[in-house]
Amino acid sequence: MFEFIPFLFAHQHKIFQFSVQICGEHARLLRWDKSGCIFTSSFHLDKDPQILSEFLWRFSKLTPAQRGFDCSVENATEEEEDTFEIALKKFEHDCTRDLDYFHELKTRQDRFPVYKVHVEDNKGTHMKLLVKRPLYADTSDFGRSTRAYPAYYISKKRWVFLKDYWHPVNKPNTEARIYDRLYDNNVSSLPVTLFAGEVKSSGSTLHRTMTSEYASCACLRSRDPALVHYRIVQEFLYPLKAVINSKELVRAMRDAVSCITDAHRIGRGIHHRDLSYNNIMLSPQGHGILGDWDQAEIVGQKNANSGRVGTWACMSIKLLQDPHGEHDISDDLESCFWVLVHTALHYFPHKRAHKGRVVFPDFDEFTETHCDLHNKQHKYGGKSKLAFLQSPNGLATFTWDCVPLDTLIHDVAQIVLQYNAGLNQGKVRTSVSHKEAREFLSNPTNLLNRFNKALASRGWPSEDKVDNLYPQGFQSTSSSDQENSNTQSDDEEQPSEDETQTEVSDQDATSPPDTEALVKQMHSMKITAEEGPTSNVRRSARIAMKLSDGDGVDVSAGSRKSGRKKGINTVGGKHETAPRARGRPRWAVGSSVR
């Protein structure tokens, strides 16, 4: 179940989801949303059958919105499906770029149906968009849950780009506000925004998560605020991998660096903080466009975004090694370098100097540690990237067929290596010193000039892009050990041993049911709120499988306390509670915060 829920949110347009977990003779009720999971203590199906039957009766009376469906999205009609298919065929016929994504959308046998999304801003502007399979869907346990769609704008008869995600309530700098500030200062290489705003249900009610509310009512320590649903619609752009040749790739990267340079000159600077191969896009003319500014930080502003954020594979070595490190302009510039290397390795021909052991950059490499002092969980990385730059069997053995591209990558690699080696108090022989590297990366104009110099060189081939050379990823042989493979959060607090409990009053079963009635279904219930984002699916399962003993004390499978709780039995390798006295279960409130 815990592996299934993230994919359910990624495939369906749901605000929250109810589920029933059955373990042998015991069961529990769960409510999932983007910030966590609320679940009851277990109850016996034979001894207390009225609990599940009452829940199902209430659920059967709910409207689609009360069951968690996003009512701003509906299934497209047959006529609209035909319109979508015709628009796809026309786009593919007119498009000069190879886009595998659109090939997947052509068939109606695709498991994703066509949806119609209603988008409306505060001024009453109403847009109807047709979408199908997302270009990108975040399947992490909890959190932003970003989904990106090429969408067909019905009334304008053109393709646009729809981004759907969740952000903290009362966020000081929404993505729309950041864009407004960038537009006002004439920053180059930005996407054209058509609409941006929070999603509302019928009336003026925002789509908002509930998990943090129940955590706060139990007086638990929680740093994660509630999340609200947000959408932004922009002019259609192509992914970076749709470049035609290596010069277009470098030109697109140059445009992204130019955008970073312009933003850095506004006041004390604006940092993007999430440079990746998904956020650097291409205009129809092949120019680079830097989007996805929702994690941006206005330097020096009160209540600015804090903490390490970004796409792990493209993050700087410094931030990978320090989960508490402050983001500065050098991190954005180094991310540009890793985007260039990642794309060049995948789509442009290159040779290796020898056929022996090769150190590839394991972009997803990390290790996990636990800090006993604050009981928090962090992840660290960067060893593989540093080894790729430093090892004689790493980047030094690669030679790209395009000479200007090869020269640019190796020149910038020397600077990135010396900068990070100096931070790690290491000594390497490069053409630049650590001081020169630090000064180079402290000013984006330096990197911009380096890209312009490369573009002015001769020897750029007209068509040198190839099919993905590593479709299954890199077979890294670096010395770094990867202890886990699917983690989304880098700073997470474990639940306290003595979790606070709260009582929630019952609602008469004969009253009109609603979502709140299901959450507060039974008398004297405890609510357990697991807040996300969590570190991995296994951790979600461990916390959510907590069951209460006869005294109402929560015990987690894998608890830090030694020994077993009285009344706890082990069934199939998982902890189960001893039979509880007849009566209604309690909901428990626990907190697992980032």
N, C-alpha and C positions, 0 to 999 in steps of 0.2 A: 504493500500500500504506500509506503513512504517513498519508494522509487516511482510509483505511478502518479502521484499527485502533481509533482512539478511538470510532468509531460501533459497531464490533463489541462493545466493552466496554459501551457504553451500551445496546445492544439485547439482549445475551445475558448470562447469569449465568456469567461466567468469572473465574477467579482469575488465570490467565495464559494465554498463547496462543503456540503455535509456528507459524512460517511459513517458507516457502522463497521467496527472492527470486531470480528468474532474469533475467539481463541478457545477452542474446545467448548466447554459449557459456559464460558464467560464472554461478555461483550462490553463494549464501551461506545459512546457516541462522540463524534469529533466534528469540529468546524474549522476549516482551513481558510486562510486568506493570505495575502502577500506578505504579511508581517509575522505570521506564526500560526500556531494551532492551539485551539481550546478543546480539551477533551475531559470526559467524565472519569471518575473512578470506575473500576469494572463492576458489573452486576451479573448475577446468575440467571441464565436464560430460563431454566426450569422453575426456579423458586420465585423469580420476579419477572414473569413474562409480560406484565402490564406495562413495564417501562418501555420496552421496544415497540409494543403495539401502540402505545400512546404517541410515541415519537413519530411512527409511520402515519398514524391518523392525522397528526398535526401537519406533517410534511405534505400529505395528499391534499390539504386545503390551501396550501400556499400558492401564490402567484409565481410566474417565472422569475420576476425580480426578487421575490422573497426567497426563492430557491437558489439565488446567486447568479442568475444569468444577467449579462450586460444587455439591457433592453435598447441601448443605442445601436446594437448590431442585430441584424435579422437575416434569415436566409433569403438569398436572391430569388426572384421569380424566374421561370423558364425563359421569359423574354430577356431579362437582365443577364442570365447566363449566356444566352446567344450573343448579346451585345459584348460581353466580356471575351468570349471566344473569338469573335470577329476582330475586336481591338487587338487581341494577342497576335493573331495571324498578320494583321497589317503592320504591327510594330516589328515583328520578326522579319517581314519582307523588306521594310524600310531600314532596319538597323544594319549598320556596317560593322558592328562589333559582335564577337562571339559571346553569347550569354547563355550558359547552360541552364540558368534558373528559368528562363522563359520556355525552354524546351520541355521542362518538367511540368509546366502549367498547361500545356496545350491539350492534354488528354483529360477527358471528363472522368476517366477511371481513377484519376488521382484521388487519394483518400481525403483530401481537403475539399470541402464544398466551396462554392462561391458565396461570399457574404456581402451584404450591403451595410456599410457603416455610415451612420448619421453623425455629422460633425457640425456643431453650432457654437459660435462664440458669443461674447457678452453683448455684441451689437446686433445680434439676431441673424447674422449671416449663416446660412444653412448650406452645407455641402453634403452630397451623397456620393460615396466612394464605393467601388466594387473591389474586393480583395479576395485572395485565395490563399495559397501557401505563403507563409512569411519567408522573406529573404533571410532573416535571422531571428531566432527565438531563444531567449535565455531560459535554460532548464535548471537553473539553480533552485535550491530548496525554497528560499524566501528572498525577498529583496525587490529590486527594481523591475525584474521580469520584463525586460525590454523586448519588444517585437517590432521588426521593421518590414514594411510591405511596399512593393510597387503597387499603386492603387490607380484604378481608372476613374477619372472624374467625369461622371455621367453627363452633366449639363454642358461642360466645356469640351467634352470629347477629346480628352488628352490624358496622358499618364502623369501622375504626381507621386510623391514619396510620403508615406505615412509612418510615423514613429509613435508607438504606443508603449507607455511605461508608467511606473509609479515613483513618486518622489515624496520626501518628508513633508508633512503638513506645515504651513507657514514658513516654507523655505524662503530665506531672504532674497536669493537671486535665482529666480526660475530661468529656464532656458530662454524664454521669450524676452525677459529683461536683459539678459546678457547680450542677446542678438541686437536689441534696440540700442544698447550702448555701443556695440561694435559698429552698427550701421551709422549711428550719429557721428562716429569718428572716422568714417570712410575707410574702414579696414577692408583690404582686398580679399578675394578668393573665398567669399562666404556664400552659402546657399540662400536662395530667395525664399523667404518664409511667407506662406499664404495664410496660415492659421496656426494659433497656438493657444492652448487653454486647458483648464481642468474639466474633466468629464462629469456631467451631472445626470442624475436619473430624472424621472418625471418631477417637474417643479424645479426647485433650486438646490436639491440635496446632492452633495458631492459624493462620488464613489470613494469611500473611506474604509480603511481597515479597522477592526474592532479588537484585535488581540491585545494591543498595548493598553487599551482602556481597562481590561480586566486585570492586567498585570498591575496597573497603577492603583486600582481599587483595593488591591491586597497590600499596598504600601511596599511593593518590591522595588528594588533598585533597577531602574530602566533608563538607558540612555537613548533608546530608539523611539522616536515619536511615531504617531500614526502616519500611514502613507495614504496619499490621495492619487487618483487616476489622472494621467496627463497625456494629451495628444498634441502632436505638432505635424503640420502638413507643409511640405516644401516642394519646390520644383523638382522634377525627376532628374536623378543623377545616376551614373553608372558606377559599379564597384571598381576599385583600383586595379584588380586583376584583369579588367577588360581593356587595358592598354594595348596598343597595337605593336609597339616596339620599345626598346630600351630608352630611347631618347624621350619618348612620351612619358615613360615612368619617371625619369629624372626630372622632367619639366613639371610633372604633377607634384613631385616631392618639393621642388623649388617653390611652387606656388603655395604649398602648405607652410613652408618655412617663412615665406613672405607674409602670410597671414599671421603667423606667430610673432614675427617682427613688428608688424603694425600694432597688434594687440599689446605687445610689451611696452609700447611708447605711450599708451593711454594712462595718464596719471602715474601711479607707481607700478602699473602693469597688470595685465590680466593673463593668468595662466590657464591653459586648456585642461591639463591634467588627465587627459584620456586619449592621447594620440595612439592610433592603431590602424591596421590595414582595413578595418571596417569603417573608420571615420574619415579617411581621406578618400574622396570620391572624384569622379571625372564628370565634367560637363560634356554635352554633346560635341563640343569642339575639341575635347581632349585636354582641357585645362584642369588643374587640380583645385578641388574645393574642400575646405576643411569644415566639417559639420560636427554635430553632437557635442554642443557646448554645455550640456546640463550639469557637468561636474566642474565647470570652470570656477576659478577663484579670483576675486578682485583683491589684489594685494593690499594689505593694510586696512581693509574694511572690517568693521566689527561684525561678529557673527558670520564671518566667511567660512567656507567649507574647510574642515580640518580632517586630519587623518590621511592615511595612504589610500588612494583610490586609483582606478585605471584598469586597463586590460593587462593582465598578468604577463602575457607573452611579449608585450611591447614595452613593459615598464623598464626604467633605467636600473642598472645594477645597484646603484646606491639605495634606491627605494626598496628593491627586492631584499637587500640585506638588512634594512632597518625599517620595521613596521611603524615606528614612531617618527621617522624622518620628515623634515619639512620639504615640501615640494618647491622647487625653484625653476628658473628658466632652463637651466642645464638639463633637467629631467625631461622637459618637453623636447629639447633638441636631440638628446640621446634616443628618445623614443622614435624620432624621425629616422635615425640611423638604423634602428632595428627593423622598422617597417621596410626600409629600402633593402636590407639584407634578406629579410624573410621573403619578399616578393621576388627578388633577383634569384634566390636559390630555387624557388619553385618554378619560375616561368622563363628563365633565360639560360641558354646553354653555357656550361662551364666545365672545366676539367680539373682533375686533382693531380697533384705532382707525383704521387705514388699510390699504389693500390694496397698499402698496408693499413694499419689502424688509423682511423680518421675520427677526429673529435668534431661532431656536429653540435650546433647550438640547440640544447634541449629547452625550447622556449617555455615549456610548461613545468620545468623542473622546480621542485620546492621540497623543503623538509618542514615538519611541524614540531613545535616545542610547546611546553606548558610552563607558565610562570606561576610558581606556587604562591608568591607573595600576594598577587591580586587575583589568582585563580582564573587567569585569562589564557586564551589560546591564540598563538600567532603562527604565521607561516613565513618562512624565509626562503630566498632563492638567490639567483645571481651567480652561483658557482659555475654552472655550465656555460653561461654566457662569457664569464671572465676567462674560463679555460679555453673556450673557442677562440678568443682574441689572443691569448697568451701562449698557448701550446704551439710547438712547431708542427704538430699534426692537425692544427685547426684551420683558421681562416688563411693562414700563410700558404697552405697547400692548394687553395682554390684560385683558379684563373678564369675569368669570364671571357667569352669570345669577343665581346664588345670591349675594345680597349678603353674608351673613355669611361664606361661604367666600371670596369675593373679598377682603373686608377682612382676614381672617386671613392669607391668602397674602401680600398686599402688605405688611402690617405686619411679619411675620416676615422677609420678603425684605429689608426695609430694614436689619434687624439683621444678617442674614447678609452682606449687601453691605458694610456699614460694617466689620464684623469682618474680612473678607477683604481689603478695600481697605487697611485699616490694616496688615495683615500684609505686603502687597505695597508698602507705603510710598506708597500712592496716596491722593488726596484726592477725595472725592465728597460731594455735598450730600445728606444724609439727615436724617431727624427725630431721629436719635440720633448720638452721637459714638462714636469707636472704643472709648474707655474704657467707655462705657455698654454697647456691644455685647459687649465682652469679659466684662464682669461679668454680663451677661444670660446668656450661653452657658456661663458657668462654674458655674451653679447650675441644675439641671434643674427646680427648683420654679418658676422664672420662666416657662419655656415651658409648664409644666403649667397655671399660672394663666392664661396667654394663651389656651390651648385651652378652659379652663373658661369664660372670659369670652365667647368666641365661641359656645359651646354655649348659654349663657344668653341670647343675643340672640334677637330675633324675626326672622321672615322666612325660616325654613327651609322649603323645599318638601317635600312628602311623597314625591313621585316625580319626580326630575329626572335620574336616571341614563340615559345613552344608550348605544348601541352604540359600540364602539371607534372614535373619530374619526380615529385614525392607525394603522390596522392594519399598514401597511408601515413604521412608524416616522416620525420627524420628518424633513422635508426641510430640514435645517439650512443656512442661508446665512451662518453666522458666519465670521469671518476665520480661524479656526483650521483648519489643514490636518491631515487625518488621513492619516498616512503608511501605516498598516497597518490591517487590519480584524479580525484574529482573534488576540489575544494573551492568554495566561492568566497568565504569571508576570511580575513586575515587578522581579526582582532575580536575575540569572542570570549565571553565570560561564562563559566560553568554555573549550573544552578547551585544555590547554597544548600547545605546539608539539612538545615531545618527550615523548610519552606513555609512561608506564611500561608495561612488558610483563611478563607472568607466564606461567609454564608450568603446565599442568594435566595430571595423569597420565591415561592412557587406562584404560578398563575393558574387559575381555575381552568381545568381541561375543557370546560364548556364554552369558554370565552373565545372570541374570534382569534385564530392562531396567526402569528406573524413570526418573523425571523427571531425577534427578541424572545418570544415565548419558547421557541425551540432551544435557544441557548440557556434559558432559565427554566427548563422544563420541570424539574423535580424539586420537591421540598428538601431543604437542608443539603443542597448539592455543593460540592467543591468544584471550582473551575481551574483547570490546569492550563496555563497559557505558556506555550513555548514560543519565544520570540526569535525571529531570524534577523539577518541571514545566518544559517548554521554552517558549520565547517564542512560537513559532508553528510551523505545520506545515512551512513552508519550511525553517526552521532544523533541524527534526527530520530532514528528508530530506537536508539538506546534511551533517549529522554522520553519519547512519547510512549514507550512501553512501560512507564512507571505505573505500578499498581499500589493501592493502599491496603495496609494490613487492617486487622480488626480495630486498632486504636486510631486509625485515620492518619498514620504516619506514612508519608510517601517513601517508597524504596525503589531505587533505580537499578535495573540490571547493570552490573558493573559499578555499583556505588563505591565511593571512596571509603566508606566505613568497612572495617574488617568484620568478617563473620556474617551470618545470616540473621535476618530479622525473624523473630518468632512469628509463626503463622505463614511464612513464605515457603511455597513449594516450587520445585523446578519441574516444568513440564516441557518436554521437547527442547531443552536447552535454554528456555526462557523462564523468567520468574513469573509465577502466578500467585494469586492471593489464596489464602485459606478461605473456605466458604464463609461468606458474610451473613450476619443475622438478617432475617427477612426485613425488608423495608426499602426505602428509596436510597439510591446512592448519592454520594456527595461529589460535587465538582471541586477539584483542587486547583489552586493557582500557584504555578511555579514560573520562574523566569529564567530564560537563557538568552542573554543579550549580547550584542556584539561588543 
